[in-house]
Amino acid sequence: MPAINNESAPKKTSTGYDFSKIKKDLSLLIFLAVLVMFPFIFGWITGTSPVDGPSKYWQGQLITFFILAVYAMSYDLLIGYTGILSFGHAAFYGSGAYTIAIFYKHIVPRLVEEGQFSVVIGSIDLTEAILFIFVLLIVCLICILLGLLFGAVAIRVKGVYFAMITLAMADALYILSKATDFVKWTGADEGLHGIPVPEWINPNAHRLRFYFIALIFLVFIFLLLRRIVNSPTGKVFVAIRENESRSKMIGYNPGVYRTMAFIVSGVIAGLAGSMSAVWNLGATTTMTSSLTTINALIITILGGMGTLIGPVLGSGIMQLISQFFYQWFGPRWPLVFGLLFILLVMFLPHGIVGTWRRKKPEWKAGWGRMYKLLKTNEEKE
């Protein structure tokens, strides 16, 4: 029987356990603690309240970053771990946004104002909470159906042909969102704005609360995806990416696992779109456009494909770049970013996190040799 290589377990050394993984999680916990304390620390530094002033503004920037990071991680599951290049990921993101926007714009007012739906337990009114959970379940169901559709296409065509078909499928949804035939429901080119979200989650009225909700959402999705990619199913995703023929030869059905990847990735992207719709109090046709997919692709390449933490880092960099480059370069900032992105791909082809992980042993060995050389020279002197 071949030996089992359990890399996820801590390795014993002469002094006990290897705490490298614990150190890595510790850095993530420190980063999380900084994000938790940010509104209060920034408010204290600026001498303002955490719920008002500059702190409130930067909370909004971080909320956008949290949602964008979840969307990018969902795309990384496809391209980074399963090796699927899709240009139609905006279909999931836009579907989630429009589903929750249509629900709260057209359906909830009829149910609540006309008294057709009400859930009260004792003195606690659970109507808004139940409706919110219900619409999230609808988002998941729609994204599952879309994932099955994309997965069925992935079984029949691959490579560039599949990428073009996903682009066409997403564009079909984009055209439907702009169609004047459905202007009553989707708002056509103008989109849906001012949706009456529940008061307890309204980002304008309760910015700090929504900040923590978005942060919990990011942490939960990150832990969920990390558990998935480290599971046996996640290892099969990677095997299909590396060598589909060999994975098929040892008994795995690539079509089934591709469909699973599309479903999981699509549901997470749809939930990110829902959060974006709540944050922006509306949904627009941009959310279903190919540009939204391209942004996810750029962010994933920027941070590092197949790393999970890479898309999170890429999302933060993208948010900062879009914020400051516009102030520095005005409408020409995409051109400057494009040139910067070309240089990044040339010198860091595996992204920031991917290149760091690949080059870290080499750099560590180089510093070790330099340290030994300096120590030897000191002893000679």
C-alpha positions as a Markdown table, in Angstrom:
| # | Residue | x | y | z |
|---|---|---|---|---|
| 1 | Met | 0.0 | 0.0 | 0.0 |
| 2 | Pro | 1.4 | 3.4 | -0.9 |
| 3 | Ala | 2.2 | 5.8 | 1.9 |
| 4 | Ile | -0.2 | 8.6 | 2.6 |
| 5 | Asn | 1.2 | 12.0 | 2.2 |
| 6 | Asn | -0.8 | 14.1 | 4.7 |
| 7 | Glu | 0.5 | 17.6 | 4.1 |
| 8 | Ser | -2.3 | 19.3 | 5.9 |
| 9 | Ala | -1.3 | 17.8 | 9.3 |
| 10 | Pro | 1.4 | 19.5 | 11.3 |
| 11 | Lys | 4.8 | 17.8 | 10.9 |
| 12 | Lys | 6.7 | 16.8 | 14.0 |
| 13 | Thr | 10.3 | 18.0 | 14.4 |
| 14 | Ser | 12.9 | 17.4 | 17.0 |
| 15 | Thr | 11.4 | 20.1 | 19.2 |
| 16 | Gly | 7.8 | 19.2 | 18.7 |
| 17 | Tyr | 5.3 | 20.3 | 16.1 |
| 18 | Asp | 5.9 | 22.5 | 13.1 |
| 19 | Phe | 3.9 | 25.6 | 13.7 |
| 20 | Ser | 4.2 | 27.1 | 10.2 |
| 21 | Lys | 0.5 | 26.6 | 9.5 |
| 22 | Ile | -0.4 | 28.0 | 12.9 |
| 23 | Lys | 1.8 | 31.1 | 12.1 |
| 24 | Lys | 0.0 | 31.5 | 8.8 |
| 25 | Asp | -3.4 | 31.4 | 10.5 |
| 26 | Leu | -2.1 | 33.8 | 13.1 |
| 27 | Ser | -1.3 | 36.4 | 10.5 |
| 28 | Leu | -4.8 | 36.0 | 9.1 |
| 29 | Leu | -6.2 | 36.4 | 12.6 |
| 30 | Ile | -4.1 | 39.6 | 13.1 |
| 31 | Phe | -5.4 | 40.9 | 9.8 |
| 32 | Leu | -9.0 | 40.1 | 10.9 |
| 33 | Ala | -8.5 | 41.8 | 14.2 |
| 34 | Val | -7.2 | 44.9 | 12.4 |
| 35 | Leu | -10.4 | 44.9 | 10.2 |
| 36 | Val | -12.6 | 44.5 | 13.3 |
| 37 | Met | -11.0 | 47.3 | 15.2 |
| 38 | Phe | -10.6 | 49.6 | 12.1 |
| 39 | Pro | -13.8 | 51.7 | 12.5 |
| 40 | Phe | -13.0 | 52.5 | 16.1 |
| 41 | Ile | -9.2 | 53.1 | 15.7 |
| 42 | Phe | -9.7 | 55.3 | 12.6 |
| 43 | Gly | -12.5 | 57.2 | 14.4 |
| 44 | Trp | -10.1 | 57.7 | 17.4 |
| 45 | Ile | -7.3 | 58.9 | 15.2 |
| 46 | Thr | -9.4 | 61.4 | 13.3 |
| 47 | Gly | -11.2 | 62.5 | 16.4 |
| 48 | Thr | -14.6 | 61.5 | 15.0 |
| 49 | Ser | -17.3 | 59.0 | 15.7 |
| 50 | Pro | -17.0 | 55.4 | 14.2 |
| 51 | Val | -20.5 | 55.9 | 12.8 |
| 52 | Asp | -19.9 | 59.2 | 11.1 |
| 53 | Gly | -17.3 | 61.3 | 9.3 |
| 54 | Pro | -14.1 | 59.8 | 7.6 |
| 55 | Ser | -14.5 | 56.5 | 9.5 |
| 56 | Lys | -17.9 | 56.0 | 7.9 |
| 57 | Tyr | -16.5 | 56.8 | 4.4 |
| 58 | Trp | -13.7 | 54.3 | 4.7 |
| 59 | Gln | -16.0 | 51.7 | 6.1 |
| 60 | Gly | -17.9 | 52.0 | 2.8 |
| 61 | Gln | -14.6 | 51.4 | 0.9 |
| 62 | Leu | -13.9 | 48.3 | 2.9 |
| 63 | Ile | -17.4 | 47.0 | 2.4 |
| 64 | Thr | -16.9 | 47.2 | -1.3 |
| 65 | Phe | -13.6 | 45.4 | -0.9 |
| 66 | Phe | -15.2 | 42.6 | 1.2 |
| 67 | Ile | -17.9 | 42.0 | -1.4 |
| 68 | Leu | -15.4 | 42.1 | -4.3 |
| 69 | Ala | -13.1 | 39.7 | -2.5 |
| 70 | Val | -15.9 | 37.1 | -2.1 |
| 71 | Tyr | -16.8 | 37.5 | -5.8 |
| 72 | Ala | -13.1 | 37.1 | -6.8 |
| 73 | Met | -12.7 | 34.0 | -4.6 |
| 74 | Ser | -15.7 | 32.4 | -6.3 |
| 75 | Tyr | -14.0 | 32.9 | -9.6 |
| 76 | Asp | -10.7 | 31.6 | -8.3 |
| 77 | Leu | -12.4 | 28.3 | -7.5 |
| 78 | Leu | -13.2 | 27.9 | -11.2 |
| 79 | Ile | -10.0 | 29.2 | -12.9 |
| 80 | Gly | -7.5 | 28.7 | -10.2 |
| 81 | Tyr | -8.4 | 25.3 | -8.8 |
| 82 | Thr | -10.5 | 23.6 | -11.5 |
| 83 | Gly | -8.8 | 25.2 | -14.5 |
| 84 | Ile | -12.0 | 26.5 | -16.1 |
| 85 | Leu | -11.7 | 29.8 | -18.0 |
| 86 | Ser | -15.2 | 31.3 | -18.0 |
| 87 | Phe | -16.2 | 34.7 | -19.4 |
| 88 | Gly | -19.8 | 34.3 | -18.0 |
| 89 | His | -19.3 | 34.6 | -14.3 |
| 90 | Ala | -21.1 | 37.9 | -14.2 |
| 91 | Ala | -24.3 | 35.9 | -14.9 |
| 92 | Phe | -24.2 | 34.6 | -11.4 |
| 93 | Tyr | -23.3 | 37.9 | -9.8 |
| 94 | Gly | -25.9 | 39.8 | -11.7 |
| 95 | Ser | -28.6 | 37.2 | -11.1 |
| 96 | Gly | -28.0 | 37.5 | -7.4 |
| 97 | Ala | -28.2 | 41.2 | -7.5 |
| 98 | Tyr | -31.3 | 41.4 | -9.7 |
| 99 | Thr | -33.1 | 38.7 | -7.7 |
| 100 | Ile | -32.9 | 40.5 | -4.4 |
| 101 | Ala | -33.6 | 43.9 | -6.1 |
| 102 | Ile | -36.7 | 42.6 | -7.8 |
| 103 | Phe | -37.9 | 40.8 | -4.7 |
| 104 | Tyr | -37.7 | 43.9 | -2.5 |
| 105 | Lys | -38.8 | 46.3 | -5.2 |
| 106 | His | -41.9 | 44.5 | -6.4 |
| 107 | Ile | -42.8 | 41.6 | -4.2 |
| 108 | Val | -42.1 | 42.5 | -0.6 |
| 109 | Pro | -44.3 | 45.7 | -0.6 |
| 110 | Arg | -47.3 | 43.6 | -1.7 |
| 111 | Leu | -46.7 | 40.9 | 0.9 |
| 112 | Val | -46.0 | 43.2 | 3.8 |
| 113 | Glu | -48.1 | 46.3 | 3.1 |
| 114 | Glu | -51.1 | 44.3 | 2.1 |
| 115 | Gly | -50.7 | 42.1 | 5.2 |
| 116 | Gln | -50.4 | 38.9 | 3.1 |
| 117 | Phe | -47.3 | 37.7 | 5.1 |
| 118 | Ser | -46.4 | 38.2 | 8.7 |
| 119 | Val | -44.4 | 36.1 | 11.2 |
| 120 | Val | -44.7 | 37.2 | 14.9 |
| 121 | Ile | -43.5 | 35.1 | 17.8 |
| 122 | Gly | -44.5 | 36.7 | 21.1 |
| 123 | Ser | -43.5 | 40.3 | 20.8 |
| 124 | Ile | -40.8 | 39.7 | 18.2 |
| 125 | Asp | -41.6 | 40.4 | 14.6 |
| 126 | Leu | -39.6 | 38.0 | 12.4 |
| 127 | Thr | -41.2 | 39.0 | 9.1 |
| 128 | Glu | -38.2 | 40.9 | 7.7 |
| 129 | Ala | -35.7 | 38.2 | 8.8 |
| 130 | Ile | -37.8 | 35.4 | 7.3 |
| 131 | Leu | -38.2 | 37.3 | 4.0 |
| 132 | Phe | -34.5 | 38.0 | 3.8 |
| 133 | Ile | -33.6 | 34.3 | 4.3 |
| 134 | Phe | -36.2 | 33.4 | 1.8 |
| 135 | Val | -34.8 | 35.6 | -0.9 |
| 136 | Leu | -31.3 | 34.3 | -0.3 |
| 137 | Leu | -32.6 | 30.8 | -0.8 |
| 138 | Ile | -34.1 | 31.9 | -4.1 |
| 139 | Val | -30.8 | 33.4 | -5.1 |
| 140 | Cys | -29.1 | 30.1 | -4.3 |
| 141 | Leu | -31.7 | 28.1 | -6.3 |
| 142 | Ile | -31.3 | 30.4 | -9.4 |
| 143 | Cys | -27.5 | 30.1 | -9.2 |
| 144 | Ile | -27.7 | 26.3 | -8.9 |
| 145 | Leu | -29.8 | 26.1 | -12.0 |
| 146 | Leu | -27.4 | 28.4 | -13.8 |
| 147 | Gly | -24.5 | 26.3 | -12.6 |
| 148 | Leu | -26.2 | 23.2 | -13.9 |
| 149 | Leu | -26.6 | 24.9 | -17.3 |
| 150 | Phe | -23.0 | 26.0 | -17.4 |
| 151 | Gly | -21.8 | 22.6 | -16.3 |
| 152 | Ala | -23.8 | 20.9 | -19.0 |
| 153 | Val | -22.1 | 23.1 | -21.6 |
| 154 | Ala | -18.7 | 22.3 | -20.0 |
| 155 | Ile | -19.2 | 18.6 | -20.6 |
| 156 | Arg | -19.6 | 19.1 | -24.4 |
| 157 | Val | -17.0 | 21.8 | -25.2 |
| 158 | Lys | -13.7 | 22.9 | -23.6 |
| 159 | Gly | -11.0 | 25.5 | -23.9 |
| 160 | Val | -11.6 | 28.6 | -26.0 |
| 161 | Tyr | -14.9 | 27.3 | -27.4 |
| 162 | Phe | -16.3 | 27.0 | -23.9 |
| 163 | Ala | -15.1 | 30.4 | -22.9 |
| 164 | Met | -16.8 | 31.9 | -25.9 |
| 165 | Ile | -20.1 | 30.1 | -25.2 |
| 166 | Thr | -20.0 | 31.3 | -21.5 |
| 167 | Leu | -19.5 | 34.8 | -22.8 |
| 168 | Ala | -22.5 | 34.4 | -25.1 |
| 169 | Met | -24.7 | 33.0 | -22.3 |
| 170 | Ala | -23.8 | 35.9 | -20.0 |
| 171 | Asp | -24.4 | 38.4 | -22.7 |
| 172 | Ala | -27.8 | 36.9 | -23.2 |
| 173 | Leu | -28.6 | 37.7 | -19.6 |
| 174 | Tyr | -27.1 | 41.2 | -20.0 |
| 175 | Ile | -29.4 | 41.9 | -23.0 |
| 176 | Leu | -32.4 | 40.7 | -21.0 |
| 177 | Ser | -31.5 | 43.0 | -18.2 |
| 178 | Lys | -31.4 | 46.0 | -20.7 |
| 179 | Ala | -34.5 | 44.9 | -22.6 |
| 180 | Thr | -37.3 | 47.4 | -22.6 |
| 181 | Asp | -39.8 | 44.6 | -22.6 |
| 182 | Phe | -39.0 | 44.0 | -18.9 |
| 183 | Val | -38.5 | 47.6 | -17.9 |
| 184 | Lys | -41.3 | 47.3 | -15.3 |
| 185 | Trp | -39.3 | 44.6 | -13.5 |
| 186 | Thr | -35.6 | 45.3 | -14.3 |
| 187 | Gly | -35.7 | 49.1 | -15.0 |
| 188 | Ala | -33.9 | 48.3 | -18.3 |
| 189 | Asp | -30.9 | 50.7 | -18.9 |
| 190 | Glu | -31.6 | 52.6 | -15.7 |
| 191 | Gly | -31.6 | 49.5 | -13.5 |
| 192 | Leu | -33.4 | 49.2 | -10.1 |
| 193 | His | -32.6 | 51.9 | -7.6 |
| 194 | Gly | -33.7 | 52.7 | -4.1 |
| 195 | Ile | -34.9 | 49.2 | -3.2 |
| 196 | Pro | -36.5 | 49.1 | 0.2 |
| 197 | Val | -34.2 | 46.7 | 2.1 |
| 198 | Pro | -35.0 | 45.9 | 5.7 |
| 199 | Glu | -34.1 | 48.6 | 8.2 |
| 200 | Trp | -31.8 | 46.4 | 10.2 |
| 201 | Ile | -29.5 | 45.8 | 7.3 |
| 202 | Asn | -29.9 | 49.2 | 5.6 |
| 203 | Pro | -26.2 | 50.4 | 5.0 |
| 204 | Asn | -27.2 | 54.1 | 5.0 |
| 205 | Ala | -28.9 | 53.9 | 8.4 |
| 206 | His | -26.6 | 51.3 | 10.0 |
| 207 | Arg | -23.3 | 51.6 | 8.2 |
| 208 | Leu | -21.2 | 50.1 | 11.1 |
| 209 | Arg | -23.6 | 47.2 | 11.4 |
| 210 | Phe | -23.5 | 46.4 | 7.7 |
| 211 | Tyr | -19.7 | 46.7 | 7.8 |
| 212 | Phe | -19.5 | 43.8 | 10.3 |
| 213 | Ile | -22.1 | 41.8 | 8.4 |
| 214 | Ala | -20.0 | 42.1 | 5.2 |
| 215 | Leu | -16.9 | 41.2 | 7.2 |
| 216 | Ile | -18.5 | 38.1 | 8.6 |
| 217 | Phe | -19.7 | 37.2 | 5.1 |
| 218 | Leu | -16.1 | 37.4 | 3.8 |
| 219 | Val | -14.7 | 35.4 | 6.7 |
| 220 | Phe | -17.4 | 32.7 | 6.4 |
| 221 | Ile | -17.0 | 32.3 | 2.6 |
| 222 | Phe | -13.2 | 32.2 | 2.9 |
| 223 | Leu | -13.3 | 29.5 | 5.5 |
| 224 | Leu | -15.9 | 27.6 | 3.5 |
| 225 | Leu | -13.9 | 27.7 | 0.3 |
| 226 | Arg | -10.7 | 26.8 | 2.1 |
| 227 | Arg | -12.4 | 23.8 | 3.6 |
| 228 | Ile | -13.7 | 22.8 | 0.1 |
| 229 | Val | -10.3 | 23.2 | -1.7 |
| 230 | Asn | -8.6 | 21.2 | 1.0 |
| 231 | Ser | -11.2 | 18.4 | 0.9 |
| 232 | Pro | -11.0 | 15.3 | -1.3 |
| 233 | Thr | -13.4 | 17.0 | -3.7 |
| 234 | Gly | -11.1 | 20.0 | -3.9 |
| 235 | Lys | -8.1 | 17.7 | -4.7 |
| 236 | Val | -10.1 | 16.3 | -7.6 |
| 237 | Phe | -10.7 | 19.8 | -8.9 |
| 238 | Val | -6.9 | 20.3 | -8.9 |
| 239 | Ala | -6.4 | 16.9 | -10.5 |
| 240 | Ile | -8.7 | 17.9 | -13.4 |
| 241 | Arg | -6.9 | 21.1 | -13.8 |
| 242 | Glu | -3.5 | 19.4 | -14.0 |
| 243 | Asn | -4.4 | 16.4 | -16.1 |
| 244 | Glu | -8.0 | 15.7 | -17.0 |
| 245 | Ser | -7.2 | 12.4 | -18.8 |
| 246 | Arg | -5.4 | 10.9 | -15.9 |
| 247 | Ser | -8.1 | 11.9 | -13.4 |
| 248 | Lys | -10.6 | 10.2 | -15.8 |
| 249 | Met | -8.4 | 7.1 | -16.0 |
| 250 | Ile | -8.4 | 6.6 | -12.2 |
| 251 | Gly | -12.2 | 6.8 | -12.0 |
| 252 | Tyr | -13.3 | 10.4 | -11.6 |
| 253 | Asn | -15.9 | 12.0 | -13.9 |
| 254 | Pro | -14.6 | 15.4 | -14.9 |
| 255 | Gly | -18.0 | 16.6 | -16.1 |
| 256 | Val | -19.6 | 15.9 | -12.7 |
| 257 | Tyr | -16.8 | 17.7 | -10.8 |
| 258 | Arg | -16.8 | 20.7 | -13.2 |
| 259 | Thr | -20.6 | 21.0 | -12.6 |
| 260 | Met | -20.0 | 20.9 | -8.8 |
| 261 | Ala | -17.4 | 23.6 | -9.2 |
| 262 | Phe | -19.8 | 25.8 | -11.2 |
| 263 | Ile | -22.6 | 25.3 | -8.7 |
| 264 | Val | -20.5 | 26.2 | -5.6 |
| 265 | Ser | -18.7 | 29.0 | -7.4 |
| 266 | Gly | -22.0 | 30.3 | -8.9 |
| 267 | Val | -23.9 | 30.3 | -5.5 |
| 268 | Ile | -21.1 | 32.2 | -3.8 |
| 269 | Ala | -20.9 | 34.7 | -6.7 |
| 270 | Gly | -24.7 | 35.1 | -6.5 |
| 271 | Leu | -24.6 | 35.8 | -2.8 |
| 272 | Ala | -21.9 | 38.4 | -3.4 |
| 273 | Gly | -24.1 | 40.0 | -6.0 |
| 274 | Ser | -27.0 | 40.0 | -3.4 |
| 275 | Met | -24.8 | 41.8 | -0.9 |
| 276 | Ser | -23.7 | 44.3 | -3.5 |
| 277 | Ala | -27.4 | 45.0 | -4.3 |
| 278 | Val | -28.1 | 45.6 | -0.7 |
| 279 | Trp | -25.0 | 47.8 | -0.3 |
| 280 | Asn | -25.8 | 49.9 | -3.4 |
| 281 | Leu | -29.6 | 49.7 | -2.7 |
| 282 | Gly | -30.1 | 48.6 | -6.3 |
| 283 | Ala | -29.0 | 46.6 | -9.3 |
| 284 | Thr | -27.7 | 47.8 | -12.6 |
| 285 | Thr | -26.9 | 46.3 | -16.0 |
| 286 | Thr | -23.2 | 46.7 | -15.3 |
| 287 | Met | -23.5 | 43.8 | -12.8 |
| 288 | Thr | -24.3 | 41.4 | -15.6 |
| 289 | Ser | -21.9 | 42.8 | -18.2 |
| 290 | Ser | -18.7 | 41.0 | -19.3 |
| 291 | Leu | -16.7 | 43.8 | -17.7 |
| 292 | Thr | -17.7 | 42.4 | -14.3 |
| 293 | Thr | -16.2 | 39.0 | -15.3 |
| 294 | Ile | -13.1 | 40.7 | -16.6 |
| 295 | Asn | -12.6 | 42.5 | -13.3 |
| 296 | Ala | -12.8 | 39.1 | -11.4 |
| 297 | Leu | -10.2 | 37.7 | -13.8 |
| 298 | Ile | -7.8 | 40.7 | -13.4 |
| 299 | Ile | -8.2 | 40.5 | -9.6 |
| 300 | Thr | -7.5 | 36.8 | -9.5 |
| 301 | Ile | -4.4 | 37.1 | -11.8 |
| 302 | Leu | -3.2 | 40.1 | -9.8 |
| 303 | Gly | -3.3 | 38.3 | -6.4 |
| 304 | Gly | -2.5 | 34.8 | -7.6 |
| 305 | Met | -4.7 | 32.0 | -9.1 |
| 306 | Gly | -5.3 | 28.9 | -6.9 |
| 307 | Thr | -4.5 | 30.6 | -3.6 |
| 308 | Leu | -7.8 | 32.0 | -2.2 |
| 309 | Ile | -5.9 | 34.6 | -0.2 |
| 310 | Gly | -4.6 | 36.0 | -3.6 |
| 311 | Pro | -8.0 | 37.2 | -4.8 |
| 312 | Val | -8.6 | 38.8 | -1.4 |
| 313 | Leu | -5.3 | 40.7 | -1.7 |
| 314 | Gly | -6.0 | 41.5 | -5.4 |
| 315 | Ser | -9.4 | 42.9 | -4.4 |
| 316 | Gly | -7.8 | 45.2 | -1.8 |
| 317 | Ile | -5.2 | 46.4 | -4.3 |
| 318 | Met | -7.9 | 46.9 | -7.0 |
| 319 | Gln | -10.0 | 48.9 | -4.6 |
| 320 | Leu | -7.1 | 51.2 | -3.6 |
| 321 | Ile | -6.0 | 51.6 | -7.2 |
| 322 | Ser | -9.4 | 52.6 | -8.4 |
| 323 | Gln | -9.7 | 55.0 | -5.4 |
| 324 | Phe | -6.4 | 56.8 | -5.7 |
| 325 | Phe | -5.6 | 56.5 | -9.4 |
| 326 | Tyr | -8.8 | 58.3 | -10.3 |
| 327 | Gln | -7.7 | 61.2 | -8.0 |
| 328 | Trp | -4.2 | 61.3 | -9.5 |
| 329 | Phe | -4.9 | 60.6 | -13.2 |
| 330 | Gly | -8.6 | 61.3 | -13.7 |
| 331 | Pro | -10.5 | 59.4 | -16.4 |
| 332 | Arg | -7.1 | 58.1 | -17.8 |
| 333 | Trp | -6.5 | 55.9 | -14.7 |
| 334 | Pro | -7.5 | 52.6 | -16.5 |
| 335 | Leu | -4.7 | 53.2 | -19.0 |
| 336 | Val | -2.2 | 53.6 | -16.2 |
| 337 | Phe | -3.5 | 50.6 | -14.5 |
| 338 | Gly | -3.3 | 48.6 | -17.7 |
| 339 | Leu | 0.4 | 49.4 | -18.1 |
| 340 | Leu | 1.0 | 48.5 | -14.5 |
| 341 | Phe | -0.9 | 45.2 | -14.9 |
| 342 | Ile | 1.2 | 44.3 | -18.0 |
| 343 | Leu | 4.4 | 44.9 | -16.0 |
| 344 | Leu | 3.0 | 42.7 | -13.2 |
| 345 | Val | 2.2 | 39.8 | -15.5 |
| 346 | Met | 5.7 | 40.1 | -17.0 |
| 347 | Phe | 7.6 | 40.1 | -13.8 |
| 348 | Leu | 5.1 | 38.3 | -11.4 |
| 349 | Pro | 3.4 | 35.8 | -13.8 |
| 350 | His | 1.9 | 33.8 | -10.9 |
| 351 | Gly | 0.5 | 36.9 | -9.2 |
| 352 | Ile | 1.7 | 38.4 | -5.9 |
| 353 | Val | 0.8 | 35.5 | -3.6 |
| 354 | Gly | 1.6 | 32.8 | -6.2 |
| 355 | Thr | 5.0 | 34.2 | -6.9 |
| 356 | Trp | 5.8 | 34.6 | -3.2 |
| 357 | Arg | 4.9 | 31.0 | -2.5 |
| 358 | Arg | 7.0 | 29.7 | -5.5 |
| 359 | Lys | 10.0 | 31.9 | -4.8 |
| 360 | Lys | 10.0 | 31.8 | -1.0 |
| 361 | Pro | 12.1 | 28.6 | -0.6 |
| 362 | Glu | 14.6 | 30.0 | -3.2 |
| 363 | Trp | 14.8 | 33.4 | -1.5 |
| 364 | Lys | 15.0 | 31.8 | 2.0 |
| 365 | Ala | 17.9 | 29.6 | 0.8 |
| 366 | Gly | 19.6 | 32.7 | -0.7 |
| 367 | Trp | 19.4 | 34.7 | 2.5 |
| 368 | Gly | 20.6 | 31.6 | 4.4 |
| 369 | Arg | 23.7 | 31.3 | 2.2 |
| 370 | Met | 24.4 | 35.1 | 2.5 |
| 371 | Tyr | 24.1 | 34.8 | 6.3 |
| 372 | Lys | 26.5 | 31.9 | 6.4 |
| 373 | Leu | 29.0 | 33.8 | 4.2 |
| 374 | Leu | 28.9 | 36.9 | 6.4 |
| 375 | Lys | 29.3 | 34.8 | 9.5 |
| 376 | Thr | 32.3 | 32.9 | 8.0 |
| 377 | Asn | 33.9 | 36.3 | 7.1 |
| 378 | Glu | 33.4 | 37.6 | 10.6 |
| 379 | Glu | 35.0 | 34.5 | 12.1 |
| 380 | Lys | 38.0 | 34.8 | 9.8 |
| 381 | Glu | 38.5 | 38.5 | 10.8 |
